[in-house]
């Protein structure tokens, strides 16, 4: 797997989820599409997604950091 891919995925997912969660963008779009009935349930889904993407970003950051440390150790005589 590409180095830092988990971190980038988690970071971008967190940003997109936060934009949809903390701005009226998603309710506005759902209203335009005719799915405004789903608006009361957005908090359950968006906060869960925010937590999942934050955890993924943290896990990817830790994984990249650990593999970087291992690579530095292996290269030393």
N, CA, C and O atoms as a printed pandas DataFrame, in Angstrom:
     atom_number atom_name residue_name chain_id  residue_number  x_coord  y_coord  z_coord
0              1         N          UNK        A               1    0.844   -1.173    0.000
1              2        CA          UNK        A               1    0.000    0.000    0.000
2              3         C          UNK        A               1    0.893    1.242    0.000
3              4         O          UNK        A               1    1.946    1.268    0.638
4              5         N          UNK        A               2    0.461    2.242   -0.712
5              6        CA          UNK        A               2    1.222    3.477   -0.812
6              7         C          UNK        A               2    1.362    4.120    0.564
7              8         O          UNK        A               2    0.416    4.168    1.350
8              9         N          UNK        A               3    2.554    4.607    0.827
9             10        CA          UNK        A               3    2.849    5.219    2.112
10            11         C          UNK        A               3    1.988    6.455    2.329
11            12         O          UNK        A               3    1.986    7.360    1.495
12            13         N          UNK        A               4    1.274    6.504    3.414
13            14        CA          UNK        A               4    0.467    7.663    3.753
14            15         C          UNK        A               4   -0.913    7.675    3.113
15            16         O          UNK        A               4   -1.642    8.656    3.259
16            17         N          UNK        A               5   -1.293    6.612    2.407
17            18        CA          UNK        A               5   -2.597    6.592    1.733
18            19         C          UNK        A               5   -3.740    6.535    2.747
19            20         O          UNK        A               5   -4.765    7.189    2.556
20            21         N          UNK        A               6   -3.576    5.771    3.809
21            22        CA          UNK        A               6   -4.602    5.717    4.848
22            23         C          UNK        A               6   -4.797    7.076    5.497
23            24         O          UNK        A               6   -5.926    7.495    5.752
24            25         N          UNK        A               7   -3.703    7.757    5.761
25            26        CA          UNK        A               7   -3.792    9.075    6.383
26            27         C          UNK        A               7   -4.495   10.068    5.469
27            28         O          UNK        A               7   -5.347   10.834    5.921
28            29         N          UNK        A               8   -4.145   10.060    4.188
29            30        CA          UNK        A               8   -4.773   10.990    3.247
30            31         C          UNK        A               8   -6.261   10.702    3.095
31            32         O          UNK        A               8   -7.069   11.629    3.033
32            33         N          UNK        A               9   -6.626    9.432    3.035
33            34        CA          UNK        A               9   -8.033    9.063    2.919
34            35         C          UNK        A               9   -8.807    9.504    4.148
35            36         O          UNK        A               9   -9.897   10.065    4.032
36            37         N          UNK        A              10   -8.253    9.255    5.315
37            38        CA          UNK        A              10   -8.911    9.678    6.552
38            39         C          UNK        A              10   -9.018   11.173    6.670
39            40         O          UNK        A              10  -10.031   11.691    7.139
40            41         N          UNK        A              11   -7.983   11.875    6.250
41            42        CA          UNK        A              11   -7.991   13.333    6.339
42            43         C          UNK        A              11   -9.023   13.945    5.396
43            44         O          UNK        A              11   -9.790   14.820    5.799
44            45         N          UNK        A              12   -9.048   13.489    4.142
45            46        CA          UNK        A              12  -10.024   14.022    3.190
46            47         C          UNK        A              12  -11.442   13.634    3.577
47            48         O          UNK        A              12  -12.361   14.439    3.421
48            49         N          UNK        A              13  -11.640   12.435    4.071
49            50        CA          UNK        A              13  -12.965   12.027    4.534
50            51         C          UNK        A              13  -13.435   12.865    5.697
51            52         O          UNK        A              13  -14.613   13.215    5.774
52            53         N          UNK        A              14  -12.530   13.193    6.608
53            54        CA          UNK        A              14  -12.862   14.046    7.739
54            55         C          UNK        A              14  -13.253   15.437    7.270
55            56         O          UNK        A              14  -14.218   16.012    7.775
56            57         N          UNK        A              15  -12.526   15.978    6.321
57            58        CA          UNK        A              15  -12.826   17.324    5.818
58            59         C          UNK        A              15  -14.188   17.358    5.136
59            60         O          UNK        A              15  -14.990   18.256    5.392
60            61         N          UNK        A              16  -14.451   16.386    4.272
61            62        CA          UNK        A              16  -15.740   16.353    3.562
62            63         C          UNK        A              16  -16.892   16.157    4.538
63            64         O          UNK        A              16  -17.924   16.818    4.422
64            65         N          UNK        A              17  -16.723   15.255    5.498
65            66        CA          UNK        A              17  -17.775   15.022    6.483
66            67         C          UNK        A              17  -17.996   16.251    7.352
67            68         O          UNK        A              17  -19.140   16.577    7.666
68            69         N          UNK        A              18  -16.940   16.935    7.743
69            70        CA          UNK        A              18  -17.088   18.135    8.562
70            71         C          UNK        A              18  -17.798   19.240    7.793
71            72         O          UNK        A              18  -18.614   19.963    8.364
72            73         N          UNK        A              19  -17.503   19.379    6.518
73            74        CA          UNK        A              19  -18.186   20.396    5.706
74            75         C          UNK        A              19  -19.673   20.076    5.616
75            76         O          UNK        A              19  -20.511   20.971    5.724
76            77         N          UNK        A              20  -19.998   18.813    5.420
77            78        CA          UNK        A              20  -21.408   18.424    5.342
78            79         C          UNK        A              20  -22.098   18.495    6.698
79            80         O          UNK        A              20  -23.309   18.705    6.769
80            81         N          UNK        A              21  -21.347   18.325    7.758
81            82        CA          UNK        A              21  -21.922   18.277    9.097
82            83         C          UNK        A              21  -22.118   19.665    9.694
83            84         O          UNK        A              21  -23.140   19.927   10.328
84            85         N          UNK        A              22  -21.166   20.539    9.502
85            86        CA          UNK        A              22  -21.185   21.821   10.180
86            87         C          UNK        A              22  -21.633   22.986    9.312
87            88         O          UNK        A              22  -21.603   24.133    9.760
88            89         N          UNK        A              23  -22.043   22.719    8.099
89            90        CA          UNK        A              23  -22.584   23.771    7.238
90            91         C          UNK        A              23  -23.939   23.318    6.721
91            92         O          UNK        A              23  -24.227   22.120    6.722
92            93         N          UNK        A              24  -24.760   24.229    6.290
93            94        CA          UNK        A              24  -26.077   23.837    5.770
94            95         C          UNK        A              24  -26.029   23.339    4.329
95            96         O          UNK        A              24  -27.058   23.322    3.654
96            97         N          UNK        A              25  -24.875   22.940    3.852
97            98        CA          UNK        A              25  -24.730   22.488    2.471
98            99         C          UNK        A              25  -25.552   21.236    2.179
99           100         O          UNK        A              25  -26.309   21.208    1.209
100          101         N          UNK        A              26  -25.413   20.216    2.996
101          102        CA          UNK        A              26  -26.102   18.957    2.739
102          103         C          UNK        A              26  -27.617   19.078    2.880
103          104         O          UNK        A              26  -28.321   18.556    2.015
104          105         N          UNK        A              27  -28.167   19.722    3.896
105          106        CA          UNK        A              27  -29.629   19.889    3.939
106          107         C          UNK        A              27  -30.162   20.684    2.751
107          108         O          UNK        A              27  -31.258   20.412    2.259
108          109         N          UNK        A              28  -29.404   21.646    2.301
109          110        CA          UNK        A              28  -29.834   22.434    1.148
110          111         C          UNK        A              28  -29.906   21.560   -0.101
111          112         O          UNK        A              28  -30.868   21.628   -0.865
112          113         N          UNK        A              29  -28.877   20.739   -0.299
113          114        CA          UNK        A              29  -28.847   19.843   -1.463
114          115         C          UNK        A              29  -29.952   18.797   -1.362
115          116         O          UNK        A              29  -30.618   18.504   -2.355
116          117         N          UNK        A              30  -30.153   18.231   -0.170
117          118        CA          UNK        A              30  -31.222   17.250   -0.005
118          119         C          UNK        A              30  -32.591   17.867   -0.250
119          120         O          UNK        A              30  -33.481   17.211   -0.792
120          121         N          UNK        A              31  -32.764   19.115    0.142
121          122        CA          UNK        A              31  -34.024   19.807   -0.126
122          123         C          UNK        A              31  -34.253   20.015   -1.613
123          124         O          UNK        A              31  -35.376   19.885   -2.099
124          125         N          UNK        A              32  -33.193   20.337   -2.330
125          126        CA          UNK        A              32  -33.321   20.520   -3.777
126          127         C          UNK        A              32  -33.647   19.216   -4.505
127          128         O          UNK        A              32  -34.393   19.213   -5.484
128          129         N          UNK        A              33  -33.090   18.125   -4.025
129          130        CA          UNK        A              33  -33.285   16.838   -4.681
130          131         C          UNK        A              33  -34.634   16.210   -4.294
131          132         O          UNK        A              33  -35.114   15.300   -4.969
132          133         N          UNK        A              34  -35.233   16.696   -3.219
133          134        CA          UNK        A              34  -36.510   16.151   -2.780
134          135         C          UNK        A              34  -36.389   15.128   -1.675
135          136         O          UNK        A              34  -37.339   14.394   -1.401
136          137         N          UNK        A              35  -35.244   15.071   -1.042
137          138        CA          UNK        A              35  -35.026   14.123    0.054
138          139         C          UNK        A              35  -34.919   14.830    1.401
139          140         O          UNK        A              35  -34.161   14.402    2.273
140          141         N          UNK        A              36  -35.668   15.897    1.568
141          142        CA          UNK        A              36  -35.602   16.680    2.805
142          143         C          UNK        A              36  -36.088   15.895    4.014
143          144         O          UNK        A              36  -35.798   16.275    5.149
144          145         N          UNK        A              37  -36.810   14.822    3.799
145          146        CA          UNK        A              37  -37.285   14.002    4.909
146          147         C          UNK        A              37  -36.123   13.321    5.650
147          148         O          UNK        A              37  -36.282   12.904    6.797
148          149         N          UNK        A              38  -34.965   13.210    5.001
149          150        CA          UNK        A              38  -33.802   12.569    5.618
150          151         C          UNK        A              38  -33.007   13.508    6.524
151          152         O          UNK        A              38  -32.110   13.054    7.234
152          153         N          UNK        A              39  -33.311   14.781    6.515
153          154        CA          UNK        A              39  -32.527   15.767    7.273
154          155         C          UNK        A              39  -32.479   15.471    8.781
155          156         O          UNK        A              39  -31.411   15.629    9.373
156          157         N          UNK        A              40  -33.573   15.052    9.437
157          158        CA          UNK        A              40  -33.457   14.772   10.884
158          159         C          UNK        A              40  -32.498   13.646   11.235
159          160         O          UNK        A              40  -32.040   13.569   12.375
160          161         N          UNK        A              41  -32.182   12.770   10.285
161          162        CA          UNK        A              41  -31.312   11.627   10.560
162          163         C          UNK        A              41  -29.854   11.884   10.198
163          164         O          UNK        A              41  -29.012   11.003   10.378
164          165         N          UNK        A              42  -29.545   13.055    9.698
165          166        CA          UNK        A              42  -28.177   13.344    9.255
166          167         C          UNK        A              42  -27.172   13.315   10.395
167          168         O          UNK        A              42  -26.038   12.877   10.202
168          169         N          UNK        A              43  -27.561   13.770   11.569
169          170        CA          UNK        A              43  -26.613   13.799   12.691
170          171         C          UNK        A              43  -26.113   12.404   13.040
171          172         O          UNK        A              43  -24.932   12.224   13.339
172          173         N          UNK        A              44  -26.985   11.436   13.005
173          174        CA          UNK        A              44  -26.580   10.070   13.348
174          175         C          UNK        A              44  -25.527    9.551   12.366
175          176         O          UNK        A              44  -24.555    8.912   12.768
176          177         N          UNK        A              45  -25.723    9.823   11.115
177          178        CA          UNK        A              45  -24.818    9.318   10.085
178          179         C          UNK        A              45  -23.537   10.146   10.020
179          180         O          UNK        A              45  -22.441    9.588    9.971
180          181         N          UNK        A              46  -23.667   11.470   10.019
181          182        CA          UNK        A              46  -22.492   12.325    9.820
182          183         C          UNK        A              46  -21.531   12.299   10.997
183          184         O          UNK        A              46  -20.317   12.310   10.792
184          185         N          UNK        A              47  -22.038   12.266   12.221
185          186        CA          UNK        A              47  -21.129   12.199   13.361
186          187         C          UNK        A              47  -20.415   10.855   13.425
187          188         O          UNK        A              47  -19.251   10.786   13.818
188          189         N          UNK        A              48  -21.111    9.786   13.040
189          190        CA          UNK        A              48  -20.459    8.485   12.979
190          191         C          UNK        A              48  -19.369    8.481   11.909
191          192         O          UNK        A              48  -18.267    7.989   12.151
192          193         N          UNK        A              49  -19.668    9.025   10.728
193          194        CA          UNK        A              49  -18.660    9.105    9.665
194          195         C          UNK        A              49  -17.477    9.977   10.084
195          196         O          UNK        A              49  -16.328    9.646    9.789
196          197         N          UNK        A              50  -17.749   11.075   10.761
197          198        CA          UNK        A              50  -16.672   11.945   11.229
198          199         C          UNK        A              50  -15.741   11.191   12.169
199          200         O          UNK        A              50  -14.520   11.296   12.054
200          201         N          UNK        A              51  -16.311   10.434   13.096
201          202        CA          UNK        A              51  -15.499    9.645   14.019
202          203         C          UNK        A              51  -14.690    8.590   13.276
203          204         O          UNK        A              51  -13.507    8.403   13.562
204          205         N          UNK        A              52  -15.317    7.897   12.324
205          206        CA          UNK        A              52  -14.629    6.838   11.576
206          207         C          UNK        A              52  -13.467    7.411   10.773
207          208         O          UNK        A              52  -12.377    6.838   10.770
208          209         N          UNK        A              53  -13.687    8.536   10.091
209          210        CA          UNK        A              53  -12.611    9.123    9.292
210          211         C          UNK        A              53  -11.497    9.702   10.165
211          212         O          UNK        A              53  -10.327    9.641    9.787
212          213         N          UNK        A              54  -11.840   10.258   11.317
213          214        CA          UNK        A              54  -10.794   10.720   12.236
214          215         C          UNK        A              54   -9.962    9.540   12.743
215          216         O          UNK        A              54   -8.738    9.637   12.834
216          217         N          UNK        A              55  -10.614    8.443   13.068
217          218        CA          UNK        A              55   -9.891    7.254   13.520
218          219         C          UNK        A              55   -9.014    6.704   12.406
219          220         O          UNK        A              55   -7.889    6.276   12.662
220          221         N          UNK        A              56   -9.512    6.708   11.171
221          222        CA          UNK        A              56   -8.727    6.233   10.035
222          223         C          UNK        A              56   -7.504    7.119    9.796
223          224         O          UNK        A              56   -6.414    6.618    9.518
224          225         N          UNK        A              57   -7.688    8.427    9.904
225          226        CA          UNK        A              57   -6.562    9.343    9.728
226          227         C          UNK        A              57   -5.517    9.137   10.827
227          228         O          UNK        A              57   -4.316    9.131   10.553
228          229         N          UNK        A              58   -5.975    8.971   12.067
229          230        CA          UNK        A              58   -5.041    8.749   13.167
230          231         C          UNK        A              58   -4.291    7.433   12.987
231          232         O          UNK        A              58   -3.080    7.368   13.196
232          233         N          UNK        A              59   -5.018    6.383   12.597
233          234        CA          UNK        A              59   -4.392    5.083   12.397
234          235         C          UNK        A              59   -3.388    5.129   11.241
235          236         O          UNK        A              59   -2.308    4.545   11.334
236          237         N          UNK        A              60   -3.737    5.812   10.169
237          238        CA          UNK        A              60   -2.812    5.948    9.042
238          239         C          UNK        A              60   -1.576    6.747    9.409
239          240         O          UNK        A              60   -0.471    6.428    8.971
240          241         N          UNK        A              61   -1.762    7.784   10.212
241          242        CA          UNK        A              61   -0.629    8.597   10.664
242          243         C          UNK        A              61    0.303    7.761   11.532
243          244         O          UNK        A              61    1.523    7.816   11.375
244          245         N          UNK        A              62   -0.282    6.977   12.458
245          246        CA          UNK        A              62    0.542    6.132   13.323
246          247         C          UNK        A              62    1.268    5.049   12.507
247          248         O          UNK        A              62    2.436    4.751   12.757
248          249         N          UNK        A              63    0.564    4.472   11.538
249          250        CA          UNK        A              63    1.166    3.425   10.705
250          251         C          UNK        A              63    2.329    3.990    9.890
251          252         O          UNK        A              63    3.386    3.365    9.803
252          253         N          UNK        A              64    2.141    5.157    9.298
253          254        CA          UNK        A              64    3.211    5.774    8.508
254          255         C          UNK        A              64    4.399    6.130    9.396
255          256         O          UNK        A              64    5.553    5.998    8.990
256          257         N          UNK        A              65    4.106    6.576   10.592
257          258        CA          UNK        A              65    5.175    6.947   11.523
258          259         C          UNK        A              65    5.972    5.721   11.960
259          260         O          UNK        A              65    7.200    5.756   12.041
260          261         N          UNK        A              66    5.247    4.634   12.241
261          262        CA          UNK        A              66    5.932    3.411   12.673
262          263         C          UNK        A              66    6.751    2.794   11.553
263          264         O          UNK        A              66    7.879    2.360   11.786
264          265         N          UNK        A              67    6.209    2.745   10.339
265          266        CA          UNK        A              67    6.967    2.158    9.236
266          267         C          UNK        A              67    8.172    3.029    8.896
267          268         O          UNK        A              67    9.201    2.514    8.459
268          269         N          UNK        A              68    8.058    4.331    9.089
269          270        CA          UNK        A              68    9.189    5.224    8.871
270          271         C          UNK        A              68   10.289    4.976    9.892
271          272         O          UNK        A              68   11.474    5.024    9.562
272          273         N          UNK        A              69    9.891    4.711   11.135
273          274        CA          UNK        A              69   10.879    4.408   12.177
274          275         C          UNK        A              69   11.560    3.082   11.908
275          276         O          UNK        A              69   12.771    2.951   12.088
276          277         N          UNK        A              70   10.785    2.095   11.476
277          278        CA          UNK        A              70   11.363    0.782   11.178
278          279         C          UNK        A              70   12.337    0.866   10.002
279          280         O          UNK        A              70   13.401    0.248   10.016
280          281         N          UNK        A              71   11.955    1.640    8.989
281          282        CA          UNK        A              71   12.825    1.794    7.838
282          283         C          UNK        A              71   14.133    2.465    8.197
283          284         O          UNK        A              71   15.183    2.127    7.649
284          285         N          UNK        A              72   14.074    3.420    9.121
285          286        CA          UNK        A              72   15.287    4.101    9.549
286          287         C          UNK        A              72   16.178    3.157   10.348
287          288         O          UNK        A              72   17.403    3.219   10.250
288          289         N          UNK        A              73   15.556    2.282   11.141
289          290        CA          UNK        A              73   16.336    1.328   11.934
290          291         C          UNK        A              73   16.992    0.279   11.046
291          292         O          UNK        A              73   18.142   -0.096   11.271
292          293         N          UNK        A              74   16.277   -0.188   10.052
293          294        CA          UNK        A              74   16.809   -1.236    9.189
294          295         C          UNK        A              74   17.982   -0.713    8.378
295          296         O          UNK        A              74   18.918   -1.465    8.106
296          297         N          UNK        A              75   17.957    0.538    7.991
297          298        CA          UNK        A              75   19.025    1.112    7.172
298          299         C          UNK        A              75   20.315    1.343    7.942
299          300         O          UNK        A              75   21.380    1.496    7.344
300          301         N          UNK        A              76   20.223    1.369    9.253
301          302        CA          UNK        A              76   21.427    1.591   10.048
302          303         C          UNK        A              76   22.222    0.304   10.231
303          304         O          UNK        A              76   21.650   -0.776   10.370
304          305         N          UNK        A              77   23.536    0.429   10.230
305          306        CA          UNK        A              77   24.356   -0.787   10.471
306          307         C          UNK        A              77   24.424   -1.145   11.938
307          308         O          UNK        A              77   25.066   -2.130   12.304
